[in-house]
């Protein structure tokens, strides 16, 4: 029950006060109903690994997904710090428990 590897591909605004980062994220190998918790920590760890300025303690403002190739549309639940997937064609939460074969492209805005 954990997200796969997250990699920061591009830092659009590396100086802040808002940070805009394009990332890739391997899907969860055991996606739980209601979404995968701990996305903010996953993002912060990727930011630290990329040597990004002020990586520790960043707060996510928004997550946007490039949906073109995937069946699922990812959404970020701020209140519960969860990333969850919805089937794009129906809007219903994804029932695919193993999403490890999917690499999502995300834009994360943080402060």
N, C-alpha and C positions, 0 to 999 in steps of 0.2 A: 504494500500500500504506500508506494512512494513514486513521485515523479521521476522520470529519467533525467539524463544529463541536459542541463541548460547551458547554452553558450551565447555570450554576447557577441553579435556579429558586427555591430556598428554603433558607435556613440555619436548621436546627432548633436547633442548639446552637452559636452563634457564639463562645462564650467558652472552649470546650474543657474538660477536657483531651482529650475525644473530640469530634470534629466530625461532625455528621450533616447531609449535604447532599442535597437532591433535585435531580436533574440531568436534562437531556435530552441525548441523544447521537445524532447522525446516523451511520448505519451506514457501514462501510468501503466505499469504491468499488471496491476490489480486495482482497477478503478472502482472505488466504493460508491454506493448509492449516496447521492447528496454532494458528491465532489471530493476532491483530494485536498486535505488541509495542509497548511504550511507553505503556500506558494511564495509569500513574501520572504521567508527564510531561504527558499530555493533561489529566488532572484538575488538576494543579498549575497549569497555564497558565490553565485556566478559573477556578480559585480566585483567581489573581492578577488576571485581567480583571474579576472581580466585586468586587475590593477586599477580599477576605476576610482576616481576621486570621491571621497565621502561615501564609499560603498556600504559601510556598516551603518545601520540605523536608517537607511532610506525607507520612506513610506510610499507605498504604491498609490498613485492617484487614479490611474486608468490602465487597463490592458486591452489592446485591440489585436484581433487575429486577422491574418491574411487567409481567408477561407477558401481560396480557389480550389485546392486539390482535395481537401478533407471532407469526410461525410459529417463530421461533428463541428459545431460552432462552439468554441470555448468562451466561457464567461467568468469574470472574477467577482466573487462575493466578498465585498470589503468587510462587512460585519463579522463574518466567520472565517476570513482569510482562507477561502477555498476557491479552487479552480474547478469548474464543472463543465461538462460537455452536454450539448443538446444536439439532437439529430436535426440537421439543417432543413430537411424537407418537412418535418412535422413540429419541431419545437419541443418535443418531448425529451426528457433527460435520456442520455445515451445508455443503452443496456449492454454495450460492448465492454466487458470487464478487462480485457487485455488490449490496451492501446499502445503497447510498446513498439509496434511496427510502424507507428505514425510519428513523423517529425512535424511539429507545428511551427509556424513562423508567427512570432508575436512582436508587437511594439509595446513596450512598457514605459509609461510616464511615471516618474517618481519625484519626490522632493526630499 
